[in-house]
Amino acid sequence: MCSPEPVNCFPVLVNILSNTFLRLLNSTARLRIWSDLFYSVESPDLKNYIFFCLFTFLLILAAGLPPLFAMSSVEDYKVKSTSC
């Protein structure tokens, strides 16, 4: 019913139990499951959009972090703090 990987076994088990309970309650509805971890989209426009959004975020992050460390060092120098 399921592959040896536990990622796929749990959804299959939940599906079997849910459909069993639906049959016990005389329902005509049935549940279906998919074992894909993520919804896959083959649209190159969406992939490019996600790539450029993440790339822009990382550039902003990379530009903002070094001054933070530098200011910390300057503050330590001003108060003449030393580490043991």
N, C-alpha and C positions, 0 to 999 in steps of 0.2 A: 504493500500500500504506500510505502514511503521509502525514500532512499535512506541509507545509514546515517545521514547527517541529521542532527537534531533540529537544525533550522527548518527543515522541510517536514519533520514528523509532527511537530506541535500543531501547525495549521490544519494538517490532514486529520488529526485526532479531533480537533475542535469542530471541523466540518462534519465528521461522522457522527459525533455526539449531538450536534445541533440538528442535523437532519433526522436523527432518530427521535429526538424530542418533538420535532415538528410532525413526524408521522404518528407519534403517540397521541398528539392533540388533534389528529384528523385534519391537518392543514395541507393545502395543495402547494404551498410555497416550498421552494428548495433553495439552499445556499450553495454557492460555488466559491471556490478559493483559487488563488493563484500563488505560486511560490516564488514569484519574482521579488527581489528585495527592493528594487526601485522601479518606478515607472520609466521605461526607456523611450526616449523621443529621438528620432533620427533626423531632426530638423537642424541643418547647419546654422541657420540664423539664431536659433535658441542657444546652441552651444557657443557660438561666437559672443552672444550677449552675456552669457554667464561668465565666459572666460574674461572678457574685458571688464566686467563689473568686479570680479575677484582681483584682477590685475590692478585695477585702479585702487581698490581698497588696500592691497598690499603696498602699493607705492606710497599712499598717504601714511600708512602705518610705518613704513621704513623711513619716511622723511620726518616723522614726528618723534620717534623713539630716541635717536642719538642726542638731540638737544636735551631731552629729559635727563639722560645719564650725565651729560656735561654739566647741566645746572646743579645736579646733585653734588658733583665733584667740586664745583665752584663754591657752593654753600659750605661744604666741608672745609675747604681751604680758608674761607672767611672766618669761620669760628675756630680754626686751628684744631680741628678734631683729628685724632689719630686712632688707628686700630691696634689692638694688642697683638 
